[in-house]
């Protein structure tokens, strides 16, 4: 059985085709109008600001991740064997040089000293007898009243008695030292760690006799590492005259604490490891800082800013003037005809809100700053000089390693140079 389908009148098909054509025509008009409006050229010269390239010697700093270390750490150990009676210091507190920290049982050592002194007294008495005997035999031997052998024996007995006295004196001195070792004092001023032995423990001399450690904090050391790549880069820039280190490499170091506060005391580098670490490819740099208040404690992670280097005749540009293109970084230079010329440049580190420009610009040229993103090649420009003062903050390239890095100073913003290159 077939079902009849209704037929659409021809007039209705014609009306639909006419409606589609009308809609398509309206869309084309709107699209053409929008496109034409988007590519409409500017009516006149583009107004921008520009700065004049002026090289100047600029101080720079390098920033590294660093860690504090005690300048002198001593292990407090027992020198003699015996029982521990008392702990005489407060764990974790500052102790002074010569301050008693532990007291051992003195009684066995006092007894040993008394015995040694008794032995010394006996030997002194024997020496007196030997001297008297020699004094009696010597004149008799001169008169041949006694044999030569008796004289020699008397002389020998006196010398033996003298040697025995010296040995006994040594035993007394040893006993006194051992007795003195029962009071264990700190050899330096520093922070005392926790006690590894408690009252009543039996102490032995040597490795097993470790009681605690004392760490000197004034002065304190701040250690950081420089990678091989950084060192080679510094050498290359020095050879090209782009970087200059201070005389005798007398750098000054400032420490930034974990909360961002600047440590008030500055120090100087006092040691550089002569060889690279085989495992990390870095070599160690050590700085010594005064720490009279004990603000810095061993093991703290801090930032070390190293001052003293300069970039002679450096060219700096605001960061917004430097753009990124397919060929690298570039700027818009104002030509003699007042039109924009694209110039590829080589950028270095950051200095506050500026770039160091290593190559591509000459002194006296004007570079577009504000409005650079809207400039096109050979576009006429209306120039207004940019009013900007050189930033006081210095930022140098840094490493992302756990022990080194470089950054700027002067505010809270820290950047890794090259991170946006």
DOTIRO-953941 format. One record per residue (C-alpha): x, y, z; residue in three letters; residue number from 1; chain. Coordinates in steps of 0.25 Angstrom, whole numbers, always signed. Layout:
+-------+-------+-------+-------+-------+-------+
|    px |    py |    pz | marnu | kolvo | bator |
+-------+-------+-------+-------+-------+-------+
|     X |     Y |     Z |   ala |   NUM |     A |
...
+-------+-------+-------+-------+-------+-------+
***
This chain:
+-------+-------+-------+-------+-------+-------+
|    px |    py |    pz | marnu | kolvo | bator |
+-------+-------+-------+-------+-------+-------+
|    +0 |    +0 |    +0 |   unk |     1 |     A |
|    +6 |   +14 |    -4 |   unk |     2 |     A |
|    +4 |   +26 |    +5 |   unk |     3 |     A |
|    +2 |   +39 |    -3 |   unk |     4 |     A |
|   +12 |   +50 |    +1 |   unk |     5 |     A |
|    +8 |   +65 |    +0 |   unk |     6 |     A |
|   +15 |   +73 |   -11 |   unk |     7 |     A |
|   +21 |   +87 |    -9 |   unk |     8 |     A |
|   +16 |   +98 |   -18 |   unk |     9 |     A |
|   +26 |  +103 |   -27 |   unk |    10 |     A |
|   +23 |  +118 |   -23 |   unk |    11 |     A |
|   +28 |  +114 |    -9 |   unk |    12 |     A |
|   +41 |  +109 |   -13 |   unk |    13 |     A |
|   +44 |  +122 |   -21 |   unk |    14 |     A |
|   +41 |  +130 |    -8 |   unk |    15 |     A |
|   +51 |  +122 |    +0 |   unk |    16 |     A |
|   +62 |  +123 |   -10 |   unk |    17 |     A |
|   +59 |  +138 |   -10 |   unk |    18 |     A |
|   +60 |  +139 |    +5 |   unk |    19 |     A |
|   +73 |  +131 |    +5 |   unk |    20 |     A |
|   +80 |  +141 |    -5 |   unk |    21 |     A |
|   +75 |  +153 |    +3 |   unk |    22 |     A |
|   +81 |  +147 |   +16 |   unk |    23 |     A |
|   +95 |  +144 |    +9 |   unk |    24 |     A |
|   +95 |  +158 |    +3 |   unk |    25 |     A |
|   +93 |  +165 |   +17 |   unk |    26 |     A |
|  +104 |  +156 |   +23 |   unk |    27 |     A |
|  +114 |  +160 |   +12 |   unk |    28 |     A |
|  +111 |  +175 |   +14 |   unk |    29 |     A |
|  +113 |  +174 |   +29 |   unk |    30 |     A |
|  +126 |  +166 |   +27 |   unk |    31 |     A |
|  +131 |  +175 |   +17 |   unk |    32 |     A |
|  +128 |  +187 |   +25 |   unk |    33 |     A |
|  +135 |  +181 |   +38 |   unk |    34 |     A |
|  +147 |  +177 |   +30 |   unk |    35 |     A |
|  +149 |  +191 |   +23 |   unk |    36 |     A |
|  +148 |  +197 |   +37 |   unk |    37 |     A |
|  +159 |  +188 |   +43 |   unk |    38 |     A |
|  +169 |  +192 |   +33 |   unk |    39 |     A |
|  +167 |  +206 |   +32 |   unk |    40 |     A |
|  +180 |  +213 |   +33 |   unk |    41 |     A |
|  +183 |  +224 |   +43 |   unk |    42 |     A |
|  +179 |  +238 |   +39 |   unk |    43 |     A |
|  +193 |  +244 |   +43 |   unk |    44 |     A |
|  +207 |  +241 |   +50 |   unk |    45 |     A |
|  +206 |  +231 |   +61 |   unk |    46 |     A |
|  +209 |  +238 |   +75 |   unk |    47 |     A |
|  +220 |  +231 |   +83 |   unk |    48 |     A |
|  +231 |  +234 |   +93 |   unk |    49 |     A |
|  +245 |  +231 |   +91 |   unk |    50 |     A |
|  +258 |  +231 |   +99 |   unk |    51 |     A |
|  +272 |  +235 |   +94 |   unk |    52 |     A |
|  +283 |  +224 |   +95 |   unk |    53 |     A |
|  +294 |  +229 |  +105 |   unk |    54 |     A |
|  +304 |  +219 |  +110 |   unk |    55 |     A |
|  +308 |  +220 |  +124 |   unk |    56 |     A |
|  +316 |  +212 |  +134 |   unk |    57 |     A |
|  +306 |  +204 |  +142 |   unk |    58 |     A |
|  +308 |  +196 |  +155 |   unk |    59 |     A |
|  +302 |  +182 |  +155 |   unk |    60 |     A |
|  +301 |  +171 |  +166 |   unk |    61 |     A |
|  +299 |  +156 |  +165 |   unk |    62 |     A |
|  +290 |  +149 |  +174 |   unk |    63 |     A |
|  +291 |  +134 |  +179 |   unk |    64 |     A |
|  +284 |  +125 |  +188 |   unk |    65 |     A |
|  +293 |  +122 |  +200 |   unk |    66 |     A |
|  +293 |  +115 |  +213 |   unk |    67 |     A |
|  +299 |  +120 |  +226 |   unk |    68 |     A |
|  +310 |  +111 |  +233 |   unk |    69 |     A |
|  +317 |  +112 |  +246 |   unk |    70 |     A |
|  +331 |  +118 |  +245 |   unk |    71 |     A |
|  +336 |  +108 |  +255 |   unk |    72 |     A |
|  +328 |   +96 |  +260 |   unk |    73 |     A |
|  +335 |   +88 |  +271 |   unk |    74 |     A |
|  +330 |   +74 |  +276 |   unk |    75 |     A |
|  +330 |   +73 |  +291 |   unk |    76 |     A |
|  +336 |   +59 |  +295 |   unk |    77 |     A |
|  +340 |   +52 |  +308 |   unk |    78 |     A |
|  +355 |   +50 |  +309 |   unk |    79 |     A |
|  +355 |   +40 |  +321 |   unk |    80 |     A |
|  +346 |   +29 |  +325 |   unk |    81 |     A |
|  +336 |   +30 |  +336 |   unk |    82 |     A |
|  +322 |   +33 |  +340 |   unk |    83 |     A |
|  +315 |   +46 |  +336 |   unk |    84 |     A |
|  +309 |   +53 |  +348 |   unk |    85 |     A |
|  +303 |   +66 |  +343 |   unk |    86 |     A |
|  +300 |   +74 |  +331 |   unk |    87 |     A |
|  +303 |   +88 |  +334 |   unk |    88 |     A |
|  +298 |   +96 |  +322 |   unk |    89 |     A |
|  +284 |   +99 |  +316 |   unk |    90 |     A |
|  +283 |   +92 |  +303 |   unk |    91 |     A |
|  +281 |  +101 |  +291 |   unk |    92 |     A |
|  +286 |  +113 |  +298 |   unk |    93 |     A |
|  +299 |  +121 |  +296 |   unk |    94 |     A |
|  +311 |  +117 |  +304 |   unk |    95 |     A |
|  +324 |  +125 |  +307 |   unk |    96 |     A |
|  +338 |  +120 |  +305 |   unk |    97 |     A |
|  +343 |  +113 |  +317 |   unk |    98 |     A |
|  +329 |  +111 |  +323 |   unk |    99 |     A |
|  +327 |   +97 |  +329 |   unk |   100 |     A |
|  +317 |   +88 |  +321 |   unk |   101 |     A |
|  +318 |   +74 |  +328 |   unk |   102 |     A |
|  +323 |   +69 |  +341 |   unk |   103 |     A |
|  +328 |   +55 |  +342 |   unk |   104 |     A |
|  +330 |   +47 |  +355 |   unk |   105 |     A |
|  +343 |   +53 |  +361 |   unk |   106 |     A |
|  +345 |   +43 |  +373 |   unk |   107 |     A |
|  +353 |   +32 |  +365 |   unk |   108 |     A |
|  +362 |   +42 |  +359 |   unk |   109 |     A |
|  +364 |   +49 |  +372 |   unk |   110 |     A |
|  +369 |   +35 |  +378 |   unk |   111 |     A |
|  +378 |   +33 |  +366 |   unk |   112 |     A |
|  +384 |   +47 |  +368 |   unk |   113 |     A |
|  +386 |   +44 |  +383 |   unk |   114 |     A |
|  +393 |   +30 |  +380 |   unk |   115 |     A |
|  +402 |   +37 |  +370 |   unk |   116 |     A |
|  +406 |   +48 |  +380 |   unk |   117 |     A |
|  +410 |   +37 |  +390 |   unk |   118 |     A |
|  +418 |   +30 |  +379 |   unk |   119 |     A |
|  +425 |   +43 |  +377 |   unk |   120 |     A |
|  +428 |   +45 |  +392 |   unk |   121 |     A |
|  +434 |   +31 |  +393 |   unk |   122 |     A |
|  +443 |   +34 |  +381 |   unk |   123 |     A |
|  +448 |   +47 |  +387 |   unk |   124 |     A |
|  +451 |   +40 |  +400 |   unk |   125 |     A |
|  +460 |   +30 |  +392 |   unk |   126 |     A |
|  +467 |   +41 |  +385 |   unk |   127 |     A |
|  +470 |   +47 |  +398 |   unk |   128 |     A |
|  +476 |   +34 |  +403 |   unk |   129 |     A |
|  +484 |   +32 |  +390 |   unk |   130 |     A |
|  +490 |   +46 |  +391 |   unk |   131 |     A |
|  +494 |   +44 |  +406 |   unk |   132 |     A |
|  +500 |   +31 |  +402 |   unk |   133 |     A |
|  +508 |   +37 |  +391 |   unk |   134 |     A |
|  +513 |   +48 |  +400 |   unk |   135 |     A |
|  +518 |   +38 |  +410 |   unk |   136 |     A |
|  +525 |   +29 |  +399 |   unk |   137 |     A |
|  +532 |   +40 |  +391 |   unk |   138 |     A |
|  +542 |   +45 |  +401 |   unk |   139 |     A |
|  +545 |   +30 |  +405 |   unk |   140 |     A |
|  +548 |   +27 |  +391 |   unk |   141 |     A |
|  +557 |   +39 |  +390 |   unk |   142 |     A |
|  +565 |   +33 |  +401 |   unk |   143 |     A |
|  +565 |   +19 |  +395 |   unk |   144 |     A |
|  +557 |   +14 |  +408 |   unk |   145 |     A |
|  +546 |    +8 |  +399 |   unk |   146 |     A |
|  +547 |    +1 |  +385 |   unk |   147 |     A |
|  +544 |    +9 |  +372 |   unk |   148 |     A |
|  +532 |    +0 |  +370 |   unk |   149 |     A |
|  +525 |    +4 |  +382 |   unk |   150 |     A |
|  +527 |   +19 |  +378 |   unk |   151 |     A |
|  +521 |   +15 |  +364 |   unk |   152 |     A |
|  +509 |    +8 |  +370 |   unk |   153 |     A |
|  +506 |   +20 |  +379 |   unk |   154 |     A |
|  +506 |   +29 |  +367 |   unk |   155 |     A |
|  +497 |   +20 |  +360 |   unk |   156 |     A |
|  +487 |   +19 |  +371 |   unk |   157 |     A |
|  +486 |   +34 |  +372 |   unk |   158 |     A |
|  +483 |   +35 |  +357 |   unk |   159 |     A |
|  +473 |   +24 |  +357 |   unk |   160 |     A |
|  +466 |   +31 |  +369 |   unk |   161 |     A |
|  +466 |   +44 |  +361 |   unk |   162 |     A |
|  +460 |   +37 |  +349 |   unk |   163 |     A |
|  +449 |   +31 |  +358 |   unk |   164 |     A |
|  +446 |   +44 |  +364 |   unk |   165 |     A |
|  +444 |   +50 |  +350 |   unk |   166 |     A |
|  +435 |   +38 |  +346 |   unk |   167 |     A |
|  +427 |   +40 |  +359 |   unk |   168 |     A |
|  +425 |   +55 |  +355 |   unk |   169 |     A |
|  +420 |   +51 |  +342 |   unk |   170 |     A |
|  +410 |   +41 |  +348 |   unk |   171 |     A |
|  +405 |   +53 |  +357 |   unk |   172 |     A |
|  +403 |   +62 |  +345 |   unk |   173 |     A |
|  +395 |   +51 |  +338 |   unk |   174 |     A |
|  +386 |   +49 |  +350 |   unk |   175 |     A |
|  +384 |   +64 |  +351 |   unk |   176 |     A |
|  +381 |   +65 |  +336 |   unk |   177 |     A |
|  +371 |   +54 |  +337 |   unk |   178 |     A |
|  +364 |   +60 |  +349 |   unk |   179 |     A |
|  +363 |   +73 |  +341 |   unk |   180 |     A |
|  +357 |   +66 |  +330 |   unk |   181 |     A |
|  +345 |   +62 |  +338 |   unk |   182 |     A |
|  +340 |   +76 |  +337 |   unk |   183 |     A |
|  +337 |   +78 |  +322 |   unk |   184 |     A |
|  +337 |   +92 |  +318 |   unk |   185 |     A |
|  +334 |   +99 |  +304 |   unk |   186 |     A |
|  +346 |  +103 |  +297 |   unk |   187 |     A |
|  +339 |  +115 |  +290 |   unk |   188 |     A |
|  +327 |  +124 |  +290 |   unk |   189 |     A |
|  +315 |  +118 |  +282 |   unk |   190 |     A |
|  +302 |  +111 |  +282 |   unk |   191 |     A |
|  +302 |   +98 |  +289 |   unk |   192 |     A |
|  +294 |   +86 |  +283 |   unk |   193 |     A |
|  +286 |   +76 |  +291 |   unk |   194 |     A |
|  +293 |   +66 |  +300 |   unk |   195 |     A |
|  +295 |   +52 |  +294 |   unk |   196 |     A |
|  +298 |   +46 |  +308 |   unk |   197 |     A |
|  +290 |   +48 |  +321 |   unk |   198 |     A |
|  +294 |   +47 |  +336 |   unk |   199 |     A |
|  +298 |   +34 |  +340 |   unk |   200 |     A |
|  +304 |   +29 |  +327 |   unk |   201 |     A |
|  +317 |   +23 |  +326 |   unk |   202 |     A |
|  +326 |   +31 |  +317 |   unk |   203 |     A |
|  +338 |   +26 |  +309 |   unk |   204 |     A |
|  +349 |   +34 |  +302 |   unk |   205 |     A |
|  +349 |   +34 |  +287 |   unk |   206 |     A |
|  +338 |   +34 |  +277 |   unk |   207 |     A |
|  +328 |   +28 |  +286 |   unk |   208 |     A |
|  +330 |   +40 |  +296 |   unk |   209 |     A |
|  +323 |   +50 |  +288 |   unk |   210 |     A |
|  +315 |   +58 |  +297 |   unk |   211 |     A |
|  +310 |   +70 |  +289 |   unk |   212 |     A |
|  +314 |   +81 |  +279 |   unk |   213 |     A |
|  +317 |   +96 |  +280 |   unk |   214 |     A |
|  +316 |  +105 |  +268 |   unk |   215 |     A |
|  +322 |  +118 |  +267 |   unk |   216 |     A |
|  +313 |  +128 |  +261 |   unk |   217 |     A |
|  +321 |  +141 |  +261 |   unk |   218 |     A |
|  +326 |  +142 |  +251 |   unk |   219 |     A |
|  +318 |  +133 |  +242 |   unk |   220 |     A |
|  +320 |  +128 |  +228 |   unk |   221 |     A |
|  +310 |  +129 |  +217 |   unk |   222 |     A |
|  +313 |  +119 |  +206 |   unk |   223 |     A |
|  +308 |  +119 |  +191 |   unk |   224 |     A |
|  +312 |  +112 |  +178 |   unk |   225 |     A |
|  +315 |  +118 |  +164 |   unk |   226 |     A |
|  +313 |  +109 |  +153 |   unk |   227 |     A |
|  +322 |  +106 |  +141 |   unk |   228 |     A |
|  +313 |  +112 |  +131 |   unk |   229 |     A |
|  +312 |  +125 |  +139 |   unk |   230 |     A |
|  +327 |  +126 |  +141 |   unk |   231 |     A |
|  +330 |  +124 |  +126 |   unk |   232 |     A |
|  +320 |  +135 |  +123 |   unk |   233 |     A |
|  +326 |  +145 |  +133 |   unk |   234 |     A |
|  +340 |  +142 |  +127 |   unk |   235 |     A |
|  +334 |  +144 |  +113 |   unk |   236 |     A |
|  +328 |  +157 |  +117 |   unk |   237 |     A |
|  +340 |  +162 |  +124 |   unk |   238 |     A |
|  +349 |  +159 |  +111 |   unk |   239 |     A |
|  +339 |  +167 |  +102 |   unk |   240 |     A |
|  +339 |  +179 |  +112 |   unk |   241 |     A |
|  +325 |  +177 |  +116 |   unk |   242 |     A |
|  +327 |  +174 |  +130 |   unk |   243 |     A |
|  +338 |  +178 |  +140 |   unk |   244 |     A |
|  +341 |  +172 |  +154 |   unk |   245 |     A |
|  +346 |  +181 |  +166 |   unk |   246 |     A |
|  +361 |  +181 |  +168 |   unk |   247 |     A |
|  +366 |  +169 |  +175 |   unk |   248 |     A |
|  +352 |  +163 |  +174 |   unk |   249 |     A |
|  +348 |  +171 |  +187 |   unk |   250 |     A |
|  +333 |  +168 |  +186 |   unk |   251 |     A |
|  +324 |  +172 |  +197 |   unk |   252 |     A |
|  +313 |  +163 |  +200 |   unk |   253 |     A |
|  +299 |  +166 |  +206 |   unk |   254 |     A |
|  +290 |  +155 |  +212 |   unk |   255 |     A |
|  +274 |  +155 |  +210 |   unk |   256 |     A |
|  +267 |  +147 |  +220 |   unk |   257 |     A |
|  +256 |  +137 |  +217 |   unk |   258 |     A |
|  +245 |  +148 |  +221 |   unk |   259 |     A |
|  +251 |  +158 |  +211 |   unk |   260 |     A |
|  +258 |  +166 |  +222 |   unk |   261 |     A |
|  +272 |  +171 |  +219 |   unk |   262 |     A |
|  +283 |  +167 |  +229 |   unk |   263 |     A |
|  +289 |  +179 |  +234 |   unk |   264 |     A |
|  +304 |  +175 |  +234 |   unk |   265 |     A |
|  +311 |  +173 |  +221 |   unk |   266 |     A |
|  +323 |  +164 |  +219 |   unk |   267 |     A |
|  +334 |  +160 |  +208 |   unk |   268 |     A |
|  +338 |  +148 |  +201 |   unk |   269 |     A |
|  +349 |  +141 |  +208 |   unk |   270 |     A |
|  +350 |  +128 |  +201 |   unk |   271 |     A |
|  +348 |  +122 |  +187 |   unk |   272 |     A |
|  +349 |  +107 |  +185 |   unk |   273 |     A |
|  +360 |  +105 |  +174 |   unk |   274 |     A |
|  +353 |   +93 |  +167 |   unk |   275 |     A |
|  +339 |   +90 |  +163 |   unk |   276 |     A |
|  +331 |   +80 |  +170 |   unk |   277 |     A |
|  +330 |   +67 |  +161 |   unk |   278 |     A |
|  +316 |   +64 |  +165 |   unk |   279 |     A |
|  +310 |   +78 |  +163 |   unk |   280 |     A |
|  +319 |   +85 |  +153 |   unk |   281 |     A |
|  +320 |   +97 |  +163 |   unk |   282 |     A |
|  +330 |  +102 |  +172 |   unk |   283 |     A |
|  +329 |  +108 |  +186 |   unk |   284 |     A |
|  +329 |  +122 |  +190 |   unk |   285 |     A |
|  +330 |  +126 |  +205 |   unk |   286 |     A |
|  +327 |  +139 |  +211 |   unk |   287 |     A |
|  +330 |  +144 |  +225 |   unk |   288 |     A |
|  +320 |  +153 |  +232 |   unk |   289 |     A |
|  +320 |  +159 |  +247 |   unk |   290 |     A |
|  +308 |  +153 |  +255 |   unk |   291 |     A |
|  +309 |  +159 |  +269 |   unk |   292 |     A |
|  +294 |  +158 |  +272 |   unk |   293 |     A |
|  +293 |  +143 |  +267 |   unk |   294 |     A |
|  +283 |  +147 |  +257 |   unk |   295 |     A |
|  +288 |  +137 |  +247 |   unk |   296 |     A |
|  +288 |  +122 |  +251 |   unk |   297 |     A |
|  +296 |  +111 |  +244 |   unk |   298 |     A |
|  +288 |  +104 |  +233 |   unk |   299 |     A |
|  +279 |  +116 |  +229 |   unk |   300 |     A |
|  +275 |  +118 |  +214 |   unk |   301 |     A |
|  +277 |  +132 |  +210 |   unk |   302 |     A |
|  +280 |  +140 |  +198 |   unk |   303 |     A |
|  +294 |  +146 |  +196 |   unk |   304 |     A |
|  +295 |  +159 |  +187 |   unk |   305 |     A |
|  +309 |  +161 |  +182 |   unk |   306 |     A |
|  +313 |  +176 |  +180 |   unk |   307 |     A |
|  +325 |  +182 |  +173 |   unk |   308 |     A |
|  +324 |  +178 |  +158 |   unk |   309 |     A |
|  +321 |  +189 |  +148 |   unk |   310 |     A |
|  +317 |  +189 |  +133 |   unk |   311 |     A |
|  +326 |  +200 |  +126 |   unk |   312 |     A |
|  +319 |  +208 |  +116 |   unk |   313 |     A |
|  +306 |  +200 |  +117 |   unk |   314 |     A |
|  +293 |  +203 |  +109 |   unk |   315 |     A |
|  +280 |  +201 |  +116 |   unk |   316 |     A |
|  +266 |  +202 |  +110 |   unk |   317 |     A |
|  +253 |  +201 |  +117 |   unk |   318 |     A |
|  +247 |  +187 |  +116 |   unk |   319 |     A |
|  +235 |  +191 |  +109 |   unk |   320 |     A |
|  +243 |  +197 |   +97 |   unk |   321 |     A |
|  +249 |  +183 |   +94 |   unk |   322 |     A |
|  +240 |  +174 |   +86 |   unk |   323 |     A |
|  +241 |  +159 |   +83 |   unk |   324 |     A |
|  +240 |  +155 |   +68 |   unk |   325 |     A |
|  +243 |  +143 |   +59 |   unk |   326 |     A |
|  +258 |  +147 |   +58 |   unk |   327 |     A |
|  +259 |  +150 |   +73 |   unk |   328 |     A |
|  +259 |  +163 |   +81 |   unk |   329 |     A |
|  +257 |  +176 |   +73 |   unk |   330 |     A |
|  +254 |  +191 |   +75 |   unk |   331 |     A |
|  +248 |  +202 |   +67 |   unk |   332 |     A |
|  +259 |  +213 |   +64 |   unk |   333 |     A |
|  +254 |  +227 |   +60 |   unk |   334 |     A |
|  +261 |  +230 |   +46 |   unk |   335 |     A |
|  +266 |  +243 |   +41 |   unk |   336 |     A |
|  +253 |  +244 |   +33 |   unk |   337 |     A |
|  +245 |  +243 |   +46 |   unk |   338 |     A |
|  +240 |  +229 |   +42 |   unk |   339 |     A |
|  +241 |  +216 |   +49 |   unk |   340 |     A |
|  +253 |  +206 |   +46 |   unk |   341 |     A |
|  +253 |  +192 |   +52 |   unk |   342 |     A |
|  +266 |  +188 |   +58 |   unk |   343 |     A |
|  +270 |  +174 |   +63 |   unk |   344 |     A |
|  +277 |  +176 |   +77 |   unk |   345 |     A |
|  +285 |  +166 |   +86 |   unk |   346 |     A |
|  +280 |  +168 |  +100 |   unk |   347 |     A |
|  +287 |  +164 |  +113 |   unk |   348 |     A |
|  +283 |  +164 |  +128 |   unk |   349 |     A |
|  +272 |  +172 |  +134 |   unk |   350 |     A |
|  +275 |  +185 |  +142 |   unk |   351 |     A |
|  +262 |  +188 |  +150 |   unk |   352 |     A |
|  +252 |  +191 |  +139 |   unk |   353 |     A |
|  +262 |  +192 |  +128 |   unk |   354 |     A |
|  +269 |  +183 |  +119 |   unk |   355 |     A |
|  +284 |  +183 |  +117 |   unk |   356 |     A |
|  +286 |  +184 |  +101 |   unk |   357 |     A |
|  +299 |  +177 |   +98 |   unk |   358 |     A |
|  +299 |  +180 |   +82 |   unk |   359 |     A |
|  +291 |  +187 |   +72 |   unk |   360 |     A |
|  +290 |  +201 |   +76 |   unk |   361 |     A |
|  +299 |  +213 |   +75 |   unk |   362 |     A |
|  +300 |  +225 |   +84 |   unk |   363 |     A |
|  +291 |  +237 |   +81 |   unk |   364 |     A |
|  +280 |  +228 |   +74 |   unk |   365 |     A |
|  +266 |  +230 |   +78 |   unk |   366 |     A |
|  +258 |  +217 |   +82 |   unk |   367 |     A |
|  +243 |  +216 |   +83 |   unk |   368 |     A |
|  +238 |  +213 |   +97 |   unk |   369 |     A |
|  +223 |  +215 |   +99 |   unk |   370 |     A |
|  +214 |  +211 |   +87 |   unk |   371 |     A |
|  +225 |  +202 |   +81 |   unk |   372 |     A |
|  +215 |  +191 |   +80 |   unk |   373 |     A |
|  +207 |  +199 |   +70 |   unk |   374 |     A |
|  +218 |  +203 |   +61 |   unk |   375 |     A |
|  +220 |  +198 |   +47 |   unk |   376 |     A |
|  +232 |  +199 |   +38 |   unk |   377 |     A |
|  +234 |  +212 |   +31 |   unk |   378 |     A |
|  +222 |  +218 |   +39 |   unk |   379 |     A |
|  +223 |  +233 |   +42 |   unk |   380 |     A |
|  +225 |  +236 |   +56 |   unk |   381 |     A |
|  +221 |  +248 |   +65 |   unk |   382 |     A |
|  +232 |  +247 |   +76 |   unk |   383 |     A |
|  +231 |  +251 |   +91 |   unk |   384 |     A |
|  +243 |  +249 |  +100 |   unk |   385 |     A |
|  +240 |  +239 |  +110 |   unk |   386 |     A |
|  +243 |  +244 |  +124 |   unk |   387 |     A |
|  +249 |  +233 |  +132 |   unk |   388 |     A |
|  +260 |  +232 |  +143 |   unk |   389 |     A |
|  +270 |  +221 |  +143 |   unk |   390 |     A |
|  +266 |  +210 |  +153 |   unk |   391 |     A |
|  +274 |  +208 |  +165 |   unk |   392 |     A |
|  +271 |  +193 |  +165 |   unk |   393 |     A |
|  +282 |  +185 |  +159 |   unk |   394 |     A |
|  +278 |  +171 |  +154 |   unk |   395 |     A |
|  +288 |  +161 |  +148 |   unk |   396 |     A |
|  +286 |  +147 |  +141 |   unk |   397 |     A |
|  +283 |  +136 |  +151 |   unk |   398 |     A |
|  +284 |  +121 |  +151 |   unk |   399 |     A |
|  +272 |  +112 |  +155 |   unk |   400 |     A |
|  +281 |  +103 |  +163 |   unk |   401 |     A |
|  +279 |  +100 |  +178 |   unk |   402 |     A |
|  +291 |  +107 |  +182 |   unk |   403 |     A |
|  +293 |  +119 |  +173 |   unk |   404 |     A |
|  +285 |  +130 |  +166 |   unk |   405 |     A |
|  +285 |  +145 |  +162 |   unk |   406 |     A |
|  +275 |  +155 |  +163 |   unk |   407 |     A |
|  +272 |  +170 |  +165 |   unk |   408 |     A |
|  +272 |  +179 |  +177 |   unk |   409 |     A |
|  +265 |  +191 |  +182 |   unk |   410 |     A |
|  +250 |  +185 |  +183 |   unk |   411 |     A |
|  +243 |  +172 |  +185 |   unk |   412 |     A |
|  +243 |  +168 |  +171 |   unk |   413 |     A |
|  +254 |  +158 |  +167 |   unk |   414 |     A |
|  +255 |  +152 |  +153 |   unk |   415 |     A |
|  +263 |  +142 |  +146 |   unk |   416 |     A |
|  +270 |  +148 |  +135 |   unk |   417 |     A |
|  +267 |  +141 |  +122 |   unk |   418 |     A |
|  +254 |  +135 |  +127 |   unk |   419 |     A |
|  +246 |  +143 |  +116 |   unk |   420 |     A |
|  +257 |  +142 |  +105 |   unk |   421 |     A |
+-------+-------+-------+-------+-------+-------+
***
